[in-house]
């Protein structure tokens, strides 16, 4: 449960909404690509640049989203599409 104004989307509302997110490990879903990339990174045969972050494993991310509706301080209903995670999966 989070305040709408804490979402960082610029909405002025005192309401609290349910924000569902994805988390967790995806190591069981590692592919040959992930294993190879991890090995090359450990051997420093691939060196990320100063602004790069290379992940050698899949990430748990939303694969389906839900809209969230709330009332702003002007008593107007607002709906934000694709805000809350409805389904998660290992991506990458």
C-alpha positions in Angstrom: 0.0 0.0 0.0 1.5 3.4 -1.1 0.3 7.0 -1.3 -0.5 8.1 -4.8 1.7 11.1 -4.5 4.7 8.8 -3.7 4.3 7.0 -7.0 6.4 9.7 -8.7 3.9 10.2 -11.5 2.9 13.8 -10.6 -0.6 13.0 -9.3 -1.9 15.2 -6.4 -3.9 12.7 -4.3 -4.2 11.7 -0.7 -5.4 8.2 -1.5 -3.6 5.0 -0.8 -3.4 2.3 -3.5 -2.2 -1.2 -3.8 1.0 -1.4 -5.8 2.0 -4.9 -6.7 5.5 -5.6 -7.9 7.7 -8.5 -8.9 10.7 -9.8 -7.0 12.6 -13.0 -6.5 15.4 -15.1 -7.9 15.4 -16.6 -11.4 18.5 -18.8 -11.3 16.5 -22.0 -12.2 15.6 -20.3 -15.5 19.2 -19.6 -16.6 19.8 -20.3 -20.3 23.1 -21.2 -22.0 23.4 -17.5 -22.9 23.2 -16.6 -19.2 25.7 -19.2 -18.2 28.1 -18.1 -21.0 27.8 -14.4 -20.2 28.4 -15.1 -16.5 31.6 -17.1 -17.3 32.9 -14.3 -19.7 32.2 -11.7 -17.0 34.0 -13.7 -14.3 37.0 -14.2 -16.7 36.9 -10.4 -17.5 36.7 -11.2 -21.2 33.8 -8.8 -21.2 34.3 -5.6 -19.2 31.3 -3.4 -18.6 31.8 0.3 -19.3 31.5 2.8 -16.4 27.8 3.4 -16.9 26.9 -0.3 -17.8 25.5 -3.0 -15.6 25.5 -6.4 -17.3 23.3 -9.0 -15.7 24.1 -12.7 -16.5 20.8 -14.0 -15.1 17.1 -13.5 -15.9 15.2 -10.9 -14.0 11.8 -11.3 -12.3 9.6 -8.7 -14.2 5.9 -8.1 -14.8 4.5 -9.8 -17.8 1.0 -8.5 -17.3 -0.1 -5.3 -15.6 -3.2 -3.8 -14.0 -4.6 -0.3 -14.1 -5.0 1.6 -10.8 -7.8 4.1 -10.2 -8.0 6.8 -7.5 -9.6 10.2 -6.8 -7.3 13.2 -6.9 -7.7 16.3 -4.6 -10.1 17.9 -7.1 -12.4 14.9 -6.7 -11.7 13.7 -10.2 -11.2 10.0 -10.9 -7.8 9.2 -12.4 -6.8 5.9 -13.9 -3.1 4.9 -14.5 -2.8 2.1 -17.0 -0.1 -0.6 -16.6 0.9 0.5 -13.1 0.7 -2.5 -10.9 2.1 -6.0 -11.7 -0.7 -8.6 -12.3 1.7 -11.5 -13.3 5.4 -12.0 -13.0 7.9 -14.2 -14.9 11.7 -14.5 -15.3 12.7 -12.4 -18.3 16.0 -12.4 -20.1 
